[in-house]
């Protein structure tokens, strides 16, 4: 008997579930009483992992006599739990798994759709995990049941058994979802599994489809659609084709992927499926149109016929979706399929037919003669085939025998511009009823073109212009030249003329890249657009909105210069227009176009500057007037780009921007997207006005405080920390500056975040860094020991990322450098921060680079105040009673000196040398005893580095005995991204005033050695530090020191 690979220990034994208790829990989980619901839900979480719980849940869901709500809840819980627990030996035995697999088929008799859908998801997940190895009979048994049910249904053509109909529907849906799951498996075993399914069942499924579809493709007359069985036949064919779709599309994708042999083996089947489907879809589309025309006669339509037509429409779209899937994978291979050109042109012909028909026959409904979704599908198929029908083949530049004729292309362009691209009555109604909502939907063109007719037709025009430029560009050029000809140019005065001109302007914008240099766009700006933009015609908002959009397209996509004053005159005029010939749509579109025009590389702020006050004022005004949050957000983004591009020119308008912000902020409530945009606005403004931002504390402090609340932090954390950092980096003070609040008020919050928020640690450390570089003494006074405790906790936390711990260590280093030792000495001790750093160095378990940062902090401390360092060492020794003071010192110096060779940066090597000299000057025995064997050699290395650099520069005067790095800029990361802010200069001064750079090492070392001799006495120093040292080493050091 086989033993399991690992027996469960007694502590791992899972209690078997009690079916009765589980039923009572599910009863409570379906209760309307909140208290019972909460209690039962908590218990269910505990029971769901018990042995046999999933089997019991499925049993409850399968019992018709159980209340429907309980069954539904059980089915949902089973569906949710299956993926994570199916393979757990603690939750299921093999008998449980077998029960669940077998019971899957029982739900094909289920009346409730929700329960049946949950069962389908369960079956699909199980199939992915178990088929074919652990559940080999899944697909064969499912196909047997489908076959038997089909035989049962179609053996009787006169009556309809609802139970058989429901079972067949459930079985076909079950097959579809299982195949959908299996085709997503990319591993080799999944490919082989799908290959076997196609081989064994593809022909069978296709036979089913042909048999069923033959029953409804050629009805004797339209009265057949009034029979319930007709619609059911379409449904079963529809569900069968969904399974075929999965198999055929999977095969198609094998051509260029693993499993090519499966495509080769099943190519005859695939070719038949594609060819027959191409023929069928044309038959069905024609059938649908004829039926629609006949049934839409007065009194002819019935609910059953409507249902049949709805199902037929859905099936036609499914066939089109199949073609789109083949085309999306490879348009080149798709167009090479037999009869593909005829198919795509047939689809395009449907669009032409719809354009020629009455407009009220085209709308977004399955009841329309020309449903919008079907026409969009037709246009997309046409659009994505155009690259294969260019006059010249792209692959070899040879003439293309399949190229579209110039006449065809010209007619297609004309059809698009005159029939599909113009605004329709529904668009105009939406515009009038909710202008902001309409324009916001229009701006979502990237999401709408595959679903809406007008955006899709615009994409088709773009593709035609790209793929058939030699035909389309001259055609558009001729059209626009005729329309804008001064001799013939007639202003549009009625609604049809306005809508026609709007569509032409749309084409002008969509094809801007192809028309650049072909048309006199700059001339039209002044002669046409500027005149129309000033019109007070009440119909002209339609044209004005498109004028603003066209200018945004041409300038924003670098087809026209942004430095043409006419651009700004027109857009700013449209932005501020309030007369009869304008509305919200025009102003919002002008705002977005302004942003696009400003945000280009060759934008010149000086040309735009005269319009800046009006633009800022109007953007703020519109932001206050707009009701839709999406509109407010777009206006805020336009303002942000404007501020960023004009820079310091915005300074005089600061109050115009800041005054309304508190009101906007309060009104936004929990609209986090708009609030984030407002925070970005303030951040951008701070970077633009730089040190002038020092007086904005009354705005900044409340804004930051509110954004740091627990609820707001979930949505705004990144934005508010960015703003906080910008405020600190650009200001000149954290103290009150003619204001009630000051940035120092926020410092305790920063320290609290440092101690508690590891997720945002990097940005928080950067903020603390900015505080101490700006005013370290005030920061320490405001936060006291909490600052040092927080730093100590971060360095000691194992969960803190080492990169952030390293960043924090550099912040501590900077604090010690810029703040007087009297302000931080005691806090370093009582917070145990110094002891923590000392411990990290002594233990020597962290990464080398991280250890070096800790050593640099200790070295800086010793250099700044060696007596304070000794006190801190003494305190640290007292906090480490298990070790003697000698052991602590030796452990520290071993690694301090031992890591010297790992220091590659010259400034840190000099810092180490200077700090050891400072400690030696105190007469500390632990340091002096290391001079002969270790420290002298370290100093000599640094002295030689200085010497070598000096010798590389012969003829230099004496004071240039310095290293090359001392005359260069600091490393880039030293500035921490503070370029172009006041903090950059503060950091630069910190670098320039660093004693490591300003003090000459030879003089410093000579003085500290004299101090050391004075501290211990001449005799002791000679005996311990000179006599025990190799005399040649002493001579070399003496020689170097004489160079001072």
N, C-alpha and C positions, 0 to 999 in steps of 0.2 A: 504493500500500500504506500502511495506517495505521501511524504510528509510535507506540510507547508514550509516555505522557505524560512519563516520566522513565526514562532508561536507567540501568541499574546500573553504577556505576563499577567499575574492576578490583578495588578494595579491598572492594567489596560483593558480589562474585561468590561464590555459595554452592556448595560442593563437592557434586556429585551423590552421593546415597547409594549405597552398595554393597549390593545385595539380599542377597548371600551373607553379608557381614559382619553386616548387620542381623539375619539369621536366627540367626547364631551368638550375637549379643548377646541376642536374645529367648530362645534356648535357655538361656543363662546366667541370664537374669532369671527364669526359671521353675525354676531349680535349687533343691535343698534344702540345698546347701552355702552357708553364710552368706558366706564369702569370695568365692565365684564370684558369688553374688547381688549383693553390694555392688559388685564391680568392673563387672559387667554393667549394673547400674542407673546407675552414674556415666557409663558410655559411652553408654547409651541417652539420657541427658539431653543429651549432645552431639550425638547423631545425629538426634534427633527433629525438629530444625529444618533438616536437610539437604534439599536439593532432591529431591523424590520420596519422602521417607521415609514419608509417610502412605499413599501409593499402595502402597508395598511392604509396609507393615504390614497393610493390608487384604488384600493378596494372600496373605500368610502365614495370616491368619485364615480365608481362604476355602478353603484346601486341606485336604480331609478326611484326606489321608495324613499330615499334620503332627501330632505329638503334641498331644493335647487341651490340656494345660497351656500349651503354646507358643501355640496358636491363641487360647486364652482371654486370655492376657496381651497378645497383639497386639491383640485386639479392644478390650480395656480401655484400652490406651495410645492407640489411635486415637480412641476415644470422648472421652478426656480432652483430646487435643491439637486436635481439630477446631475448637472454638470460637475458640481464639486464633490459629490459623495458617491457616485456610481461605482467607482473602483475601490472604495474603502471597505476593507474586510471587517471594520468595526461597525459599519452601518448596514451592511448587506451580506447575506450568505448567498451561495449559488442558487439555492431554491427560491430565494426572494427575487433574484435577477430573472430567473426563468419565468416566475409568475408574472413579473412586470412586462417582460417581452411578450408573453402570450396574451396578456390582457390588452395590449395595444390594439389588437384587431377587434376586440369587443366594442371599442368606441366607434367603430364604423357604423354602428346602428344608433349612435347617439343623436338625440333630437336637438340638444342645445348646441348652438354654434360655438360659444365660448369654451365649453368643455371640450368639444371636438378639436378646436384650434390648439388648446393646451396639449392635448394628446398628440397632435401632429408635431409640435415642437419637441415633445419628449421622444417620440419615435425618431425624429431627425437627429437629435443628439446621441441617442443610443446607436443609431446606424453609423454615425461617424466614429464612435468608439469601438463598436463590436462587429460591424459587418466588414468582411465575410468570416473572420476567424472565429468569433464567439457566437455569432448569430447568422450562420450560413444560409438558413432557409428564409431570411427576411424578404428579399426581393422575389425569389421564386414563389413563395407562398402568397405574397401580395399580388403578383401577376396572375396566379391561379384564381384568386378571389375575384380580381377584376374580370378575368375571362368568364368565370362562371356567372357573375352578375350581369355582364353584357349579354351573354347567351339567354339568361333569364328574362332580361328586359326586352330584347329584340326578337325573342321567339313569339311574343304576342304584340302585334302591331295595332291592336284595336283598343286595348285598355291600358291604364297607367296605374302601377302599384306604387304609392308614395314611399313605402318602406324600401323597395328596390331602388327607386330613384335616389333616395337619400343615401343609401349604402354605396351606390356607384359614385355619387358625388364625393363622399368621404374617402373612398378608396383612391380615386384619381387625385384628389388633393393630397392625400398621404404620400402617394408616389412622387408627386411634384416636389414636396418639401424635403423628402428624403434625398432625391436626386440633387436638389439645390445644395444640400449640405455636403454630399459626397463630391460634387464637382469642385468644391472649394478646397479639397485636400490636395496639396501640391507635392507631397512626398511621393516617392516611387510606388509605394504600395497603393496609394490612392489612385495614381494613374493606371496601374494595372487593374484595380478594381473597376474603375469606370470603363476601361477598355473591354473587360469581360461583360459588363452590363450592356454596352452598345452591341457587342457581338451577339449576345444571347437574346436580348429583348428589343433591340431597336426595330427590327423588321416587324415584329409582332405588334408593337405600338403603332407603327406606321400603317399597318393593315387595319387596325382598329380605326384610326383617324380617317382613312380613305373610305371605309365602310360607312362610318357615321356621317361624314361630311357629304357623301353622295345623297343622303336623305334630305338635305336642306339646300343644296347648291342649285338645284333645278326644280323649284316648285312649279306645279302646273299653272298656278296663278297666285295673286297676292293674298287670296283668301286663306292660303295655307298658313300664313303668319298669325292668323287668329286662333289657330289650334295650339293648346298648351304644349303638346308633344313637340311641336316644331322648335319652340324656344329651348326646350330641354335638350333636344338633339344638338343644337348649337352649343349649349353649355358643356355637354359631355365632349364634343369635339374640341372645344376651347380648352378644357382641362387636360385632355389627351395631348393636345399640341404643346401645352406648357411643358410636359415631360419630354416630348420630342425636341422642343426648343433647347432644353438643357443638354440633351445628348448631342444634337447636331452642332450647337455652338461650342461644346467641349471638344468635339472632333476638329472643328475648324481651327481652334487655337492650338491644336497639336501640330499643325504644319510647321511652326517655328519654335516649338518647345519640346520638352521631353515627351516621348511617346508618339513620334511621327509615324511609326509603323502602324499604329491603330487607325490613323487617318487613311493611310494607303490601303489597309485591309477592308475598310468600310466605305471607301470612296464611292462605289456604285450606289450604296444606300444613301449617302449624303447627297450625291448629285440628283437622285430621284426626289428626295425631300425638297431640295432647293428649287428644282425645276417645276415640280408640281405646285409648290407653294406660290411661286411667281405667277403661275397661270391662274391658280385659285383666287388669289387676292384680287385680280382684275375682274374675274367673274363675280366675286362677292361684292366688290365696290359698285359694279354696274347694277347688280341685283338690288343692293340696298337703295341706290338712288331711284331706281324705277319703283320700288316698293314704297319709298318715302313719298314720291310724287303721287302715287295712286292712293295711298292711305291717308294723305293729308287733305283729301277732298272733304268737304263738309259732311260730317256725320259718319265718315268711313273708318276713323281710328277707334280702336278699342283698347282697354288696358292690357289684354293679352298680346295684341299686336305691338303695342308700345314696348312691352317687355321683350318680345322677340327681336324688335329692331334695336333695342338697347344692347341685347346680347350679341347681335350681329355686328353692331358698331364696335363693341369691345373686342370681338374676335378679329375684326379687320385691323384694329390697332395693334393687337398682339402679333399678327403676321408682319406688320410694318416694323414693330419692335425687333422682330427676329432679323429682318434685313438690316436694321440699324446696328444690331450687335455684330453682324458679320462685317459690315462696312467699318465700324469703329475699330475693329481689330486690324484690318488692313484694307484700306480703300482701293489700293492698286489691285489686290487679288480679288476683291469683291467685283470690281468692274469687269474683270476677265471671266467671270462666271457666265455661262451661256444665257443669252437673253437678258442679261443684267441691264444693258443700255436701254432696251425696250421697256423694262420694268420702271427704271428711274424716270424715263421720259413720259411714261404713262402717269406716274405720280405727279410729275410737273404739269402734265395735261389736266389733272384734276384741279390744280391751283389755277390754271388758265380758265378752266370752265367756271370755277367759283368767282373769278374776277369778272367774267362776262355775265354772270347771273345777277339777280337782284341782291343788293347788300343785305336784305333781311333774311336771306337764305344761309348766311354765314354767321354763326355765333357759337359760343362755347357750351355746347350741349349735345348729347347723343341724339337728340330729336331734330337737330338742324340738318338741312340737306347737305351742307358742307361743314361738318364740325371743325372747330378751330384746331383741336388737337390733331385731327387727321391731316389738315392742311399744313400744320407746322411740321409734322412727321414727313410729309411729302417734300416740303421745302428743304428740310435738313438732309434728306437723302439726295436731293438734287445738288445742294450746296457742297456736300462732301464728295461728290463725284466729279465736280468741275475740274479738279486738278488733273484728272485723267483725260480730259477732253480739250486740253490746250492745243493751240495750232502747232506747236513744236513740242516734241517729247522732251521732258526735262532730263531723262536719263542719258540720252545720246544726241540731243539737238537735231533730231531728224523730223521731217514732217509727220504729223499725226493723222492717220486716216480716219480716226474717230473724232476729230475736232469738230466743235460746233461751228456752224456757219455764222458769218457776221450778221446776217439778217435775224437768225435765231437769237443771238446775244442781244442785239438792239431791241428786239421785241420783248425779251425777258426784262431788260433794264426798264423799258417803258412801262411794262406791266407792274413792276415793283414800285416804281416812283409814283405812278398815277393811281394805282388801285389798292396796293397793300400798305404803303408807307404813310399815306395821309391819315390825319386824325379822323376818327369816326364819331358818330353821334354819342356813342357810349363814353368815349374819351372826353368829349366836351362836357357831357353831363357830370362825369366824375370830377373834372377840373372845376366846374362851377360849384358843385356841392361840397367839395372838400379840397381846396387848392393845395394845401400843404401835403396832404396824404397822396394826392395825385403826383405831384412833382417828386416826392420821395420815392414813389414806386417807379417813376420814370428813370430815376438815377440808379436803380438796381438792374440796369440793362444786362449785366453779366450773368444775373440769375434768371432773367425772364425770357431770354431769346429762344430757349428750347420749349417754352410753354405758351408764348403769346405770339400772335401773328405778326404784328407790326415790328417788334424787335427782331423777330426771325427774318423778316423780309429785308431789314437793314443789313443783317449779317450776310444774307445771300448776295446783296448788292456789293458789299465789300469784297466778298470772294470772287464775284464776277470781275470786279475791277482789278483784283490782284492776278487772277489767272488768265484774263483776256484783256489785258491793259491796252493792246493795240486796237481793240474795238471800242472799249468802254470809255477810255479817256477822251478820244476825239468826239465821241457822241455827247458826253457830258459837257465838254468844252463848247461844242457848237450850241447845245441847248442853253447853257448859261449865257453865252455871248448874245444869243438871240433875245433872251429874257431881259438882260441888262443893257441891251443896246440903247444908247441915249435917244436914238430916233424912234424906237418902238416901245421903250420902257413905259408901261402903263401901271400906275399904282393899283394894287388890289383894293377894291372898295366893297365887295360883297363877301359873304362867308365862303362860298365855293372858291373864289379867287384867293382869299387869304389862306385857306387850307391847302390849295395847290402850291402856293408859294412856300408855305411852311415845309411841305414835303421836299421841294427843290432844295431848300436850305439844308434840310436834313441830309440829302444826298451830297451836297457840297461839303458838309462837315465829315461825313463818313468816308468820303474818298479824298480827303485832304492830301494824303501822301502822294496819291497818283496825279492830283491836279496842281500840286506845288510846281511853280514855274511855268504852268500851262495857261493860267488865267491871271488877270491883273487884280489879285485879291486886295492889295493895298489901295488901288484906285476905287474899288467897290466899297471899301470901308467908308470913305468920305462921300462918294457920289450916291450910294444906295443905302447902306446900313445906317449911316448917321442920320439921313433924312427920315427913314422909316422909324428909327428909334425915338425921334422927336414927335412923331405923329400922335394926335389925340383921338384918333379913330377908336371907337370902343371895341372894335374887332381886333385891333392890332396887338393886344397882349399875346395873341397866338404867334404873330410874327416876331415880336420883340423878344419873347422867350427863346425862340429859335435863333435869333441874331446873337443873343448873349451866348448861347450854347455853341454856335458856329465859331465865334471868336475864341472861346475857350478851347475848342478843338484845334483850330489852326495855330494859335499861339502856344497852347499847352503841349502840343506835339511837335513843336519847333518847325512848323511850316510857314510861320510868319513871325516877324520880329516883335518882341514885347516892348520895344523901346520906341514904337510909333505912338506919338501923343494921341492919335485918334482912337487907339485901342482903349486907353484909359478914359478918354472923354465919353465914349459910347457906353462902356461898362459902368462907369461911375454915374452917368446920367440915368441909366436903367436902374441902378441900385437905389437911387434916391427919388425916382419918379413916383408921384403920388396922384397923378391926374386920372382922367377917365380912360386914357389909353394904357393903363398899367394895372397890375395887381400883384398879389403875393407871389404867384408863380414866377413872374418876371423878375422880381427883386431877389427871390431865393436863387433862381438860376444865375442871375448876374453875380451874386455873392460867390457861388461855386466856381463860376468861370473866372472871376477875379483871382481866386486862389490858384486855379490852374495856370493862369497867365503869369502870376507872380512867382510861382514855384518852378521856374525854368532857369537853366544855367546862365543864360546871357541877360538876365533881368538887371536893369540899371536902376537902383533906388532913386537916383537924382531925377530921372525923368518922371518917375511916379510920385515923388515927394509932394508936389503941389496938390495932389488929390488925397494925400494921406489923411488930413483931418476929417474930410467928408466921409471917406471910406470907414474909418474907425467909428465915427459917430453913427453912421447908418448901420453898421454891423451890430453895434451895441443896441441900437434902437430896435432893429429887427429881432434880435435875440429876446428882447423884452416883449415884443408883440406876438411872436410865434407861439402857437399853442402846442404844436407837435414837438415832442422831445427830440425826435430825429432831426427836425429842422434846426432846433437850437444847437444840437451837436454839430451840424454841418457849418453853421454860422460861426461857432466857436473855433472849429478847425480852420475856417477861412481867416479868422482873426489871428490865430496862432501862426499860420504861415506868413501872414502880412508882417507881424511883429518880428518874426525870425529873419525875414529877408531885408527889412528896412533898418534893423539894428537900433543904434542909439538915436536915430531920427524920431523914434517913438516917444522919447523921453518927455517932451512937452505935452503929450496926450495921456500920460500915465493916469491922471485923475479921471479922465473920461472912461478909461477901461476899468479902473478899480472901484469907482463909486457904485455902480450897479451890482457888482459881484456878490456882496453879502445877500442881497435880495434874491438873486438868481440861485444862490446856494441854498437858501432856505426853501424856496419854492420847489427845488429839485427833489427834496425829501429823500426817497430811496431810489431815485433814478441814477444809478451808479455810473452809467456810461456818460451822461451829461456832466456829472460831478467830476469824473476823471478828466473830461475835456476841459473843465474850468480849472482844475489843478494844473493841467498842462499849459493853459493860457497864462496863469500867474508865473509858472516856472519859466516860460519863454520870455515873459516880460522882464523878469529879474535878470536873465542873462543879457537882455537887450540894453537895459538902463544901467546895469552894473552897480557901481557904488551909489548911484542915486536911489537905489532900493533901500538904503539904510533907514529911510523914514516910513517904511511900509509895515512896521511891526504891528500896528493896530489891525491891519488886514490879515497879515500872515499868521500871527500867533493863534487867534481864534479858529482860523481855517485849518491850521495844522492840528490843533487840539481836537476839533470835531472829527477830523479825518482819522485820528488815532483812536477813536472809541472802538470797543471790541467789534461792534456790528460793522462799522465803516471799514475797519482794517481788513475784513474778509474780502472787500471789493477794491479798496483804494490803496492798499499797503505800498505797492510799488510807486504809484503816482505821488503819494504824500511824502514818502522818503526822498524821492527825487526833488520835490519842491523844497523840502527842508534843507537838503544839501545845497541847492541853488541859493537859498536865502543866506546861508552861512558863508558860502564862498564869495558872494558878491557884496556883502555888507562890509562896513568898516568897524562895526561895533556890535556887541551883543547886549550892551546896556541900553537904557531908555534913550531915545533920540526924538525928543519932542512928541512923545507918545505915551499912552497909558500902559502898554504892554511892551515886552522886549523879548528877544530871542533867548535870553538867559532863563526866562521863565520855563522854557521847554527842556532845559538841560536835564532836570531830574527824570523827565519822561524818557529821554534818550538813554540814560543810565539804567532805568528800569527795563527798557527793551533789550539792552545789552545783556542784562542778567537773565531774561526770560524767553527771548525769541531767537532761537537758533536758526530758524528758517530764513530770517532776513539779516543774519549776522553781518555779512559783508557790508551792506549799506549802512547799517547802524554804526559799525566801527568807523566807517568813513565820516559819518556825521560827528561822532565824538572827536575824531581826528581834527575836523574843521573847527570845532569849539576850542580845543586846546591850542591849536596853532594861532587862532585869533586872540584868545584871552585865557591862557591856561590858569592863571591865578583865580579869576572869577569862576571858572568852571569848577576848580577844586573847592572854592569857598561855597559854591551853590550845592554841590553834591556830596562833599565830604568823603567819609570813608566808603559810602555806597559805591562810588566810582571804582575804587580799588577792589572792593569785595566782588563787584561784578566782573572786573577783569580777571581776578583770581579764579572765580568760578568757571569762566570760559576756558582759561588755560588748563584747569584741572579736569574739565568735562571730557569724558571719553567720547561722547556723542557729538562734540563740536568738530566740524571739519578742520583738518590741520591747516589748510590754506587760510582759513579765517583766524585760527590761532596765531599763525605767523603774521598776518596782517595786524592783529591786535598787539602783538609783541613790538612791532614797529611803532605803533601808536604810543605804547608805554615808553619806548626809546625816545620818541619826540618829546613827550611830556617831561622826561628827566632832563632833556637838553634845554628846553625853553623856559621851564618853570624853576624858581629858586628852590633849593633843596629843603629849605625850612617849611615850604608849603606841602611837600609830599613825603618827607622822611617818616614821620610817625604813622601816617596812613599806610605806607608800604609795609611797615612792621605789623601794626595791629590787624590789618586785613589779611596778613600772611601771604600777600602777593609776592614779596621778596623771597619768602621761604619756599613758595611754590616754584618760582623760577630757579632758585638754587637747587631744589629737589630734582627738577627736570634735567639740569645740567649734570648733577652728581650721578643720577641713575643711568644716564647715557643710553636710553632705550629708544628715544625718538629718532626721527630721520636727521641726517647730518645738517641739512639746511635749516631745519627748525631749531636744532640745538645751537647752531651758530647765531641765530637771532636772539636766543636767550643769553648767550655769552656777550653779544653786543650790548644788551641792556645792562648787564653787570659791569661791563667795561666802561660804559658811559657813566654809570653811577659812581664808579671809583674815580673817573676823571673829573667829574663835576664837583664831587665832595668826598674825598677819600676818608676823612674822619667819620662822615655819615655812613659810608660803606662799612666801616669797622663796627659801628653801632648796630647796623642792620645784620651784620654777620653774627654779632654776639647774640642779638635777639633770636635769630634763626637757630642758633645752636641751642638756646634755651627751649625752643619749640621742638627740638629733636633730642629728647633726653637719652634715647638709645645709643647715640653716638657722642663720642668726646669731641671737644672743640677742635682738637688736632685732626681727627678723622674727617670732620666736616671741611676744614680748610684743605686738607690734602686731596679729598675727593673733588673739590671744586677746582683746585689748581691743576690737578692731573688732566682734566678735560679742557680747561681754559687754555692751557699751554699746548696740550696735545692736539687741539683742533686748529692750531694756528696755520698749519700747512694746508688745511681745507679752505682757508679764506683766500678767495681769488681777487676780491675787490681791494685795491690798494688802500682806500680810506679806512677800511675796517682793520687791515693789518697795522696801519699806523695807530688807529684807536686802541687796539690791543696793546701795542708797545707802550703808548703813552699812559694807559691805565695801569699797567704793571709798574711803570716808573713812579706813578703817583702813589701806589700802594707801598712800594719800596721806600719812598720818602717818609712814610709814617714810622718806619723802623719795625714793622711787623715781621717777627722772626720767621713765620711760615712762608713769607714771600722772599725774605733775604736769603734763606738757606737754599733757595732754588736758583739764585743768581749764577753761581759758578757753573752748574751743569746745564741749565736750560735757558734762563732768561737772557743772559749775555748773548747767547747765540741768536735768540729771537731778535734782540735789539740790533745786533750786527746785520741780520738779514734786512731789516728796515733801513738801516744806515746805508747799506750797500745799494738798496733799491734807489735811494735818493742820489747816491753818488753816481750810479750808472746813468740815471736820467740826466744828471748834470753833465756828465762826460759826453753824452750824445749831442750836446748843444755847445760845442767849443766857442769860446769868445764871449760867452754870456757873462754879464756882470755878476758879482757875488750874490746879490739877493735872489738870483734865479736858481739857487740850489734847491729846487722843488721838483716834484714829480709832474709828469705831463698831465695827469688826471686833475691836478689842482688848477689848471688853467682852462679846463673844459666844462661844458654844461653837465649837470647831474644826470643820472640815468633817467630814462623817460618815466618809469613807474614811480619815481620819487614825487612827481607832481600829481599823481593819482587822478588824472583827468581834469585838473583844475585850470587848464590853459584858458586864456582870455577871461579870467576872473581875477578879482582882487586877491584871492587866496594864492594864486600863482605867484604873485610878487612876495607874499608873506613866506611862502615856501622857499622862494629864491633867496630871500634874506636869511632864512634859517640855514640854508646851505652855505651861503657866502660867509656868515658869521660863525660857522662851526669852528671851535678851537682846533679841531683836527686839521682844518685848512689854514687857519690864521696864525697858528703858533708853529714856529720852526722846531723840528724835532731835535736837532742837535743841541740847541740852546736849552730846550725843555729837559732833555735827558741829563745834560750836564748839571743843571740846577737841581733836579730831583736826586741825583746821586750825591750831591753835596748835602742836600737835606737829609738823606738817609744816613750819611756819615755823621752828621750833627746829632741825629736822633739816637744813635747807638754808641757814639763815641768813635774817635779815630782808631783806637787800638782794636776794638771789637770789629769794626768794619774791615780793617786791614786783615785781621786774622780769619774772619768768616767769609768775607766776600771777595777779597783780593788774593790772599795767600793760597786759597783752595782752588783758584782758577788757573787754567793754563795761561802762562804768561804771554804767549803769542796772541791769545785771544784778547788779553788786556791791552796789549800794544796796538792791536788793530782797532779796538774801540776808542782808545785814546787818540789815535791818529785821526779817526773820523770826527771825534768831538772837537779837535783843534781846527777843523774846517769852519767852525761857526763864526 
